Amino acid sequence: MANDTKLAPHPLEPRQFRRTCSRFASGVTIISVVDSEGTAHGMTASSFTSVSLNPPLILVCVGSGARFLDAVNSAEHFGVNFLSETQRALSERFAGSGYDRFEGVAWDRGVTGVPLFPGVLGTLECALFRTFTAGDHEIVIGRVEHASWRDGEPLIHFGSQYRALESSPAWWSTI
Ligand SMILES: Cc1cc2nc3c(=O)[nH]c(=O)nc-3n(C[C@H](O)[C@H](O)[C@H](O)COP(=O)(O)O)c2cc1C
């Protein structure tokens, strides 16, 4: 092991856990639903993972305290939008609170009715398949019914910062 590797103490400190996990680069999604009253809900999530090809399953982990959880639990379908590198503001908007996240934001209904955003790199429309409680999050598994994609560059989240694929690797000076 390299000398500069930061070893986690035991028991694990939350900050050490968070900082270590932040070294795993991910894309950024907005997961979305329309509730039974026709109101759209959405939440920025980087915990997206594809799970199974046959059947086609994906998962996203949602904090147990998230308002979005009630909406997703009462919906038959939810959408996953893969953000492009130009959609950082959309990511911030759907992670914030104190306002209507959809106000003034362009979106369309997918085949299943879920909110999909123009300009994203990919969309998945999922039937709610199963949920599991895991610690302070819910693992939400969806069975993918429709999928679409286009070419483009992704929005990346790494080291607690937004990045683009070709940005300069200067993250260590900003944490
Ligand atoms: C880049 C990024 C990724 C995030 N990923 C997740 C995630 O995977 N799961 C999650 O529960 N919250 C995640 N969050 C935080 C939520 O977007 C935010 O706390 C959430 O919108 C609050 O939930 P609520 O508005 O439904 O109550 C992320 C935030 C950002 C900025």
The ligand as a Gaussian input file, in Angstrom:
#p B3LYP/6-31G(d) Opt

LIG

0 1
 C      -24.763000      15.438000      -6.746000
 C      -25.794000      15.014000      -5.717000
 C      -26.099000      13.668000      -5.576000
 C      -27.048000      13.251000      -4.633000
 N      -27.355000      11.919000      -4.545000
 C      -28.299000      11.522000      -3.664000
 C      -28.688000      10.161000      -3.600000
 O      -28.195000       9.303000      -4.333000
 N      -29.638000       9.806000      -2.690000
 C      -30.220000      10.737000      -1.859000
 O      -31.073000      10.366000      -1.062000
 N      -29.877000      12.043000      -1.905000
 C      -28.947000      12.448000      -2.798000
 N      -28.613000      13.760000      -2.888000
 C      -29.277000      14.730000      -1.990000
 C      -30.656000      15.019000      -2.494000
 O      -30.730000      15.477000      -3.822000
 C      -31.357000      16.049000      -1.580000
 O      -30.929000      15.971000      -0.305000
 C      -32.774000      15.708000      -1.620000
 O      -33.268000      16.350000      -2.739000
 C      -33.566000      16.041000      -0.398000
 O      -34.714000      15.250000      -0.482000
 P      -36.169000      15.820000      -0.517000
 O      -36.126000      17.139000      -1.198000
 O      -36.937000      14.814000      -1.299000
 O      -36.570000      15.899000       0.912000
 C      -27.684000      14.205000      -3.817000
 C      -27.375000      15.564000      -3.958000
 C      -26.446000      15.963000      -4.901000
 C      -26.130000      17.427000      -5.057000

